[in-house]
């Protein structure tokens, strides 16, 4: 095992709760979970959606949700081929709010450049 992997495995990474009231039912808002966005996640998105960080499209946000959305047990909740089309039919405000909650800890490129 490489040293970087050893360091990464020392960290405990908690999944963040993402609340989606629009998908809820009589018991309350729907909740999904998302672990922090990794460099590998961003690379996948940048390959499929060039300039993802500078020009984030709804299609890219849907792909982010598919990649990162988990249930309470940490299992993926969306299948890329089956659920992508249905998620693309969702209101843009719902998709963008989910993506914003997932991205809450990511700094902009401008903020990163200042560091």
N, C-alpha and C positions, 0 to 999 in steps of 0.2 A: 504494500500500500504506500502510495506517495504521501509526502508530508502535508500537502495541501488537502488531500482527502482526510487525513487524520485530523487536521485542524477543523475542517468542516463538520466531521462527525462528532466533535466535542460539543458543538452548539446544539441547543435544544430550540427547535423552530416550531412555534405554535401557529396553527392555522387561525386566520382572522375570520370572524363571523361577518358575512355579507347579508344584509337584510333587504328583502325584496317584497314590499307590501303588496305590490300589484299581482304577485303570484300566490298570495296567501289564500286562506279559506276561513271558515267560521272560527277556527281555532287560533288564528292570528297570521302574522306575516310569515312568508316563506323565508327560510334561512339556508344559505349555502355557506361553504367555507372555502378559504383560499390561503394557501401558503404564500410566502413572499415570492415575488417575481424574480427569477434568477437570470443570470447572464445567458444561460442556454435557452430560456423562454424567449428572451428578447431577440436572440439570434434567429430562432425559428420564425418569429414574427417579422423580423427585418428581411429575411430571405423571401417570404411570401408577400410582404407588404413593404417595399422599399420606402425609406423615410418614415417609418412607423412612428418614431418619437417626435418628428417635426410635423407630421401630417397624419394624425390618427383618424382613419376612416371607420365607419360603422362596421364594415366587413372585418376589419382588423380587430375591433373590439369584440365581435362575435367569436373570432378565433381565439382571442385571449381568454374569454369566458370558457370556451370548450376546453382549452388547455388546463386552466387553473381551477375550475369549479369542482368542489368535493362535497361529499355528504359528511355527516357528523363523524363517521367512522374512518374518514380519510380516503374514500373510494371516489373515483371520477363519476360524475353524474351525467355527463353528456357524451354521446358517441359522435365523433366528427362527421361521419357520413349521414347518419340518421337524423341528428338534431340540428345540424347547421342550417338547413333550409327553414325549419320552423323558427329558429332563433332569428333568422333574417327577416321573418314576417312580424316580429315583435316591434312595438313602438320604439323609436330611436331614444326617447327619454329614458325608458327602462334599461335598455342596453347600455347607454352611456353612464347611467348612475351605477350600475353593477361594475362596469369597468373602472369608474372613478373610485369606487370603494376598494377595488383590488389594487389600484395604483396609488393609493393614499400615501404610501411610504416611499415612493419613487421620486427622486428629485428630477427637475428639468435638466436638460443638457446645459443650459445657461448657469444654473446653480452649481452643477458639477464642475464646470469650467472655472468657476471662481475659486474652488477649493484647491 
